[in-house]
Amino acid sequence: QVQLVESGGGLVQPGGSLRLSCAASGSIFGIYVMGWYRQAPGKQRELVASITNGGSTNYADFVKGRFTISRANAKNTMYLEMNGLKPEDTAVYYCNAKDGPARSYWGQGTQVTVSS
């Protein structure tokens, strides 16, 4: 089992920045990819960005150039640096980790609200 705990959400004005963190614990040796997803009210959960053990990254088009995903393997932690935030970025952001084709773990989520 893998446990994931997100932190760093909050209220920010349009154009502002936030940094989300996801701390992984438990049986983390098998994790091969981690990612950030988000879910806005009334919408489906969607992928924001992902990063593999090798450092390969993938971003949704709507965050390219604004968000940066990274991992500190020694700290078992993943980050999402969010710049140029827009009201439409408002959502609950979830950390995800996969250690097998059908094995996916989720954090409890952290709220990000972009509003003036």
C-alpha positions in Angstrom: 0.0 0.0 0.0 1.0 3.5 -0.7 -0.2 6.6 1.2 -0.2 10.0 -0.3 -0.7 13.3 1.5 -1.1 16.6 -0.4 -0.5 20.1 1.0 -0.1 23.6 -0.2 -3.5 24.5 -1.5 -5.3 27.7 -0.7 -6.8 30.9 -2.0 -4.8 33.0 -4.5 -5.6 35.9 -6.7 -5.6 35.6 -10.5 -2.0 35.7 -11.8 -0.7 34.4 -8.5 1.3 31.3 -7.7 1.1 28.3 -5.4 3.2 25.2 -4.8 1.6 21.9 -4.1 3.4 19.0 -2.4 2.6 15.3 -2.3 4.4 13.2 0.3 4.4 9.4 -0.4 4.9 6.7 2.2 4.5 3.0 2.6 5.4 0.6 -0.2 6.8 3.2 -2.5 9.6 1.2 -4.1 7.3 0.0 -6.9 6.0 3.4 -8.0 6.8 4.1 -11.6 4.8 7.2 -12.3 3.2 10.0 -10.2 0.8 12.7 -11.2 -1.5 15.5 -10.3 -5.1 15.5 -11.2 -7.8 18.0 -10.5 -11.6 18.0 -10.3 -13.8 21.1 -10.4 -17.4 21.1 -9.2 -19.6 19.3 -11.7 -16.7 18.2 -13.8 -14.8 15.0 -14.3 -11.4 14.5 -12.7 -8.7 15.3 -15.3 -4.9 14.9 -15.6 -2.9 18.0 -15.0 0.7 16.6 -15.2 2.7 13.5 -14.6 6.3 12.5 -14.0 8.0 9.1 -14.4 10.8 7.6 -12.3 13.1 8.6 -15.1 12.0 12.2 -15.0 9.9 12.3 -18.1 7.0 14.7 -17.8 3.7 15.1 -19.4 1.4 18.2 -19.2 -2.2 18.9 -20.1 -2.4 21.6 -22.8 -4.2 23.9 -20.4 -1.3 24.2 -18.0 1.7 24.1 -20.4 4.0 27.0 -19.8 2.4 27.8 -16.4 2.8 24.7 -14.2 5.9 22.6 -13.5 5.9 19.1 -12.0 9.0 17.7 -10.2 10.0 15.0 -7.8 12.5 14.9 -5.0 13.0 11.1 -4.9 15.2 11.3 -1.8 12.3 12.9 0.0 9.6 10.7 -1.6 7.9 13.9 -2.5 6.3 15.3 -5.7 5.6 19.0 -6.3 3.5 21.1 -8.6 4.6 24.7 -9.1 1.7 26.7 -10.4 2.2 30.1 -11.9 -0.1 32.5 -13.7 -3.1 31.0 -12.0 -6.5 31.6 -13.6 -10.0 31.3 -12.1 -10.6 28.2 -14.2 -7.8 26.5 -12.3 -10.0 26.4 -9.3 -10.5 22.8 -8.3 -9.5 20.1 -5.8 -6.1 18.9 -6.8 -5.2 15.2 -6.2 -1.9 13.4 -6.0 -1.8 10.0 -7.8 0.8 7.2 -7.8 0.9 4.0 -9.8 2.9 0.9 -9.1 1.2 -1.5 -11.5 -1.2 -1.7 -14.4 -4.2 -1.8 -12.1 -2.7 -0.4 -9.0 -3.4 3.3 -8.5 -3.4 5.3 -5.3 -4.9 8.7 -4.5 -4.4 11.4 -1.9 -7.2 13.1 -0.1 -7.0 16.2 -2.2 -6.2 19.9 -1.6 -8.4 22.8 -2.6 -7.0 25.5 -4.9 -9.2 28.6 -5.3 -8.3 31.3 -7.7 -10.4 34.4 -7.1 -10.1 38.1 -6.6 
